[in-house]
């Protein structure tokens, strides 16, 4: 007798290629023998419909972002996506639906309202305050006002760390704490498996090799301050990986003749491990102007740690404080407005061998979700 597969629907409005955590989750589902996976998302402006995952059917929708007319963007971009998802749910009647963020909620909430026995799971990549919801997009505000009334009927609600989850539960007055979960942004277990003999990492206390993977913005990040620091240290190098390098930043680098700073542009997530391992210190440079960023534990933190890098993070990022006590790897709080002073006490301890001891894997991070979905033991 052929075992009937569990049909799970995932609804992630924002393009999949911009979110490594959802990509990792889809890869984990793809390895489950008894899962039929249907995914709904919007077309990326970068990769279009090229993104794919084994054993999954992906239903794409266009966002019509380029249209000047606001009504066209609203109707074609959002409503058609919701109609497409809701129609699919009505026709297929899946028992388990996972959606990501309030922007994806409406079709799931309508489906749950009609079929109350169905199971809803939601995960939030970011924490949004009540004020941010109140002043944000109308559709997201509307969706959140409805989901708040239905949270206690959900099977699962998760955030990326315990601080964000606590803020969220308090904001929404969630009574049923049994459905609240933490699901961190860890990389896949095989993400950093590269040939160690190809990695040649210079050693010595005077060899400071930094790498920064993230956005370039003088207002919201400390990338300018870090470049000025590197420029004053001829023995140091900095590699910057970013999908958008503004012209004003290129002008800034050339004007100051920072020859020890290399701009690499965008690098595929799968190609990052080898690049990271040729460095010594991974940088997190957010200025942390929002509560979401203050209590962040970025996925780059764990990717840096997984390949054995030390990590410098801004003093404003309280969410990273707990990782300062890790053994063998230095996770260091830095005042990026006074890097010279901070750096004197926090030079990395260089080891000849790479450190792969930290067990930050997406498989571990999603194990409780798999149990809640009743998809354990590799099935």
N, C-alpha and C positions, 0 to 999 in steps of 0.2 A: 504494500500500500504506500503510495507516494505521500510524504508529509506535506501538509499545506503550509505554505510560507506565510510568515508574518508580514503583512503589508503595512509599512511605515511611510508616512508622508512627512516631508520636511519642507517648510516654507520659510525662505530667507530672501526677503525683498531685495536687499542690497546685493550687488554683484559678488559672486562667490570668490572670485580671484583676489579680492582685497582682504580676505579674512582667513588666514591660516588655520584658526581653530575649527571653523566649519569644514574646511578641506580635510583636516585630520579626522574629524568625526565621520565624514563620508567614506574615507579610506577604511576606517574601522568597521563600519557597516558592510562595506564591500567584501570583507573577509568572513562575514557571517553566512553560513550555508542556508539557513532557513529564513532569510530576510528578502523581501521584495521592496525595493526602495524607489520612491517617487519624489523628485525634488523640484521645487518651483523657485525660480529666481529671475532676476532681470539681466539683460545683456550688458556686458562690461564695455565701456568705451575703449579699454585697452586691448582686451583679448577677444571681444565679441562673444561668439558661441563656442570657442575652441576648448574651453574647460570641460573635462570629462572625467568620470570615475567609473571604474569597472562595476558591472552588475547593478547599474543605476540608470534610471531614465530621468533625464533632466528636461523640464518644460521651461522654455525661455520666454520672456516677455520684453518688449522694447519699452524704454522709459520716456522717449520723446523729449529728452532734456533740452535739445537744441531749439525747440519751438518757442517763439517769442510769446505767443498767446498763452496766457496763464490757464485759461479754460481747457485748451487742448492738452496742456501738460497734465492737468488734474485728471481729466477724463481718460485720455489715452494712456497716460503713464501709470496712474494708480488704480482707477476704477476697473479698467480692463484686466489688470493683474488680479485684482480681488475677485472679479467675476469669473475669470478663468480658474482660479484656485477653488472657489466655492462650488462651481459647476462640477469640477472633478471630484470633490469630496462627496457631493450628493450622488453622483453616478457610481462611484467606487465603494463608498461607505467604509473607509478604513477605521479600525478601532483605535489606532494610536497616531496622533499628530504632534509633531514637534515644530514650534515656530520660534523665530529669533527676533527679539526686539518688538516693541509696540507697533512699529511700522508694518509688520507682517501679520498683525493679530486679527483684523476684522473678519476674514473668511473663516478662520478657525473658531472665533467666538460665535458667529452665526450658526455654524455647524454644531457646536457644543450646545447651544441654546435649543436647537431642534432635537438633537440626539444626546440626551443627557448622560447616557451610559458610556459614551465615547471618552477616551482618555486624552487630556491635553497636557503637553509638556512645553515649557517655555524657558529659554536661556537668554540672558542679556549680556552682550559683549561689554557694554558700558553702563555706568550708573548715571541716571538722569534725575536731577533734583526736582522737587515739586515746582519751583520757580521756573526751571528750564522747560518743563512740560507746559506750564502755563503760557510761556512766551514763544514756544516752538511752533512747528508746523501744525496746521489745523487737523490734518488727518491723523497725525501721531497723537495729538492731544485728545481727539475724539476716541481713538482706539484705546488709549490708556484709561480714559474715564469709564469705558465699558469693561475692560479687563479687570479693573480694580474691584468691580462689583461681583466678579465671577471667580476671583483667585482661589477662594476656599474650596471650589469644586475641582480645581486642577489636581493633577497627579504629581506634578513636579514643577518647581520654580527655582532657577539657579542663577547665580552670579559668579564672577571669576574669583572672588575672595570673600572672606568672612566679614570684613569691614563694609564692603559695598552691600553685601546681602543684609547686614543688620540695618544699615541706613534705609534700604529699600523696604524691608519688612515694616519698619517703623513708619515710614512715609505712607504706606498703603494699608496700615493697620491689619496685617494678615494674622488671623487668629490661629490658623492651623500650621504650627511650626514643623509638623512632620513632613510637609511638602517642600520645605526650604532646604536647598542644597548648595554646596560650593563646587564648581567645576572649573578648575584653573586652566590657563592657556599654556599647556605644555606641548612640546614638539613630539613627533612620533618616535618610537623606540629605535627605529633604524635611520633616523634623520641624520645622525652624525657619524655613520659608519663609512668612513673614507679610508683610503690606504695611508697608514701613518708614515710609510717610508717616503711618501711624496711631500711630506710636510717638513719644511726646513725653517725652523723658528730661531732667529738670532737670540742669544742669551747674554746675560750680564746685566749688572745694575744700571748701566748707562744706556741700555737699549730699550727705549719706550716705544712700543708699537701699539697705537690705538686704532680702533675701528668704530665707526658710528653708522648704524643702520636706522634710518628714520627720516622724517620731514626736515626740510631746510626752511627756517623761518626765523628771522631775527627777533620778532616780537614775542613768539611763543616758545622758542627754544634757546638754549645756550650755545648754539653752534658758532656764533660769532666770537663769543668769549673763549671757546675752546680753540678756535683757529688762531686767535691772537696768542694764546698760551703756547700752542705748538710752534707757531712762527718764531717764538723767542727761544725755542729749544732745538738747536740744530741736530742734536742726537736723537730727537723724537720724530716719529712719523704718524700721520693720520690718514686713514682711508675712509672716504665718505660714500655710503651707498644710499641713494635716494632716487625715487622714480621721477621726481621733478626737481631740476636744478635751476632756480631763477637766474635771470641775466644779471640782476644786481649782485648776486652772490659770486658769479663768475668774475664780474668786474672787481669785486672786493678782493678775491684771491689773486688776480693778476696785478692789481694796483699795488698790493703789498708784497708781491713776489714771494708768495709762500710755496717754495719749491718742495718742501717736505710734506705737502698735503696733496693727496690724489683723489680726484673725483671719479667715481666709477659708474655713476648713473644707476639704473635699475638692474638688479640681479635676481634671478629666479630663486625662490625659497629653497628649492632642492639643491641649488648650487652654492648656497651660503656656507654650509659647514666647512668645506675646504678653504674658502676664503677667510672665514673667521679664525680658523686654526693657524693661519700664518701670522696672527697677531697675538698680543698679550693682554690687552685691556679693552673690554667692550664698554661703550658709552651709552648712557640714557640721559637725554639732554632736555627734557620737558621743563618749562618754567612753572608748571603746575598751578595754573590760574583758576582751575575748577576743582570742585570736590572730587569729581571723577578721577582727575589726574593726581591729586594729592594722595588718594588712597589706591593708586594703581599698582599692579604688579605686572608690568608689560610682558608680552610673550617673548620679546627680545631678551629680557632678563634671564629667562630659562634657557633660551637658545644659546646665549653666551655661556651660561654655566654648564650646559650639556657638553660643550666642546672644550671645557677646561679654562676658559678665560676668567681673569679677574673682572670685576664690574665696578664702574664708577656711576653713581646715581646722584641726583640733586638732593640737597638737604630738605627741600620742600616736599619730597615724595615719601610721605610717612608710610605708605604701603610696603615699601621695600626694607624698612628698618629691621624687621624680624630676620632677614637673611644675612645680617652682618655677623652673626655668630657661627656661620657655616665653617666647618673644618676644611683645610687644604685649599680653599679658594677664598679670596678676599672680596667681599661685597662691601664697598666703601661709600660712605656718605660724604659728598663733596660740596663745598660752598663754591659754586662756579663763578661767583662774583669776586672771589679771592682764591683762585686756584693755586697760586704759588704757596700760600700759607697752608692750605689743606693738603697739598701734594707732599710737603716735607714729611708728614707723619704717615703717609699712606702709599708709599712706593710699593709696588707688588713684590711678592716673594717669588722669584723665578725658580721653577723646577725643570729638570731635564725631561721629565715625562709628562704627557698630557693627562689631565685629570678627567676621567669619565665616570666618577663615582656617584654623581647626583642622579637619583632615579626620578627625574622629572619627565615622565612620558605621558603622552595623550592617552595611551591604553589604560594607565593607572587613573588618570584624571576622569575618564568616562566610565570607569568600572561600575560605579553606583548607578549611573544612568542605565547601563546595560541590565543590571539587576532589576531596576524598576520597570524596564521594558520586558523583563523576563526573557532576556537573550544571553544567558550565561553559558559557560562551558564551550565557548567557541561556536555556538549555534546562532 
